[in-house]
Amino acid sequence: MRALFLPTKPSTIPMGGIGFPELIIIFLVLLLVFGAKRIPEIARGIGKGIREFKSATNEISREIENEGQGRQINEPQAPQQGAPQPRQGQQQRPQGQPQDRPSEPAAEEPADGGSQSPGATESNAQGQEKEQPS
């Protein structure tokens, strides 16, 4: 046996599930609770609050946009594609000039051909002196 499916009209829910009958009921409850004289005052207060909220959100969004534009202006421009970039940590040296320090430190031997004294110093690759352990 076949189940019979009736085509149904897709339900549209206006204003988050609040229809016209629900709005009338809400209005009548407000009328009973606050009275006819206070409803216009309440409506004005609600309208004013909504306006203030919208202006505050617009102001915040404008500030965010201005800050984003300010960052784009202040950011340094990317170098052109044809220009080579030095690697980080390396300094550019003019071509043809010798390096200040050799790539490997040379072993220093005393001029007298003997061993170094316990208080002697030895230079390392950075050009700094350190005491040799005895």
Order of alpha helices (4+ residues) and beta strands (2+ residues): alpha-alpha-beta-beta
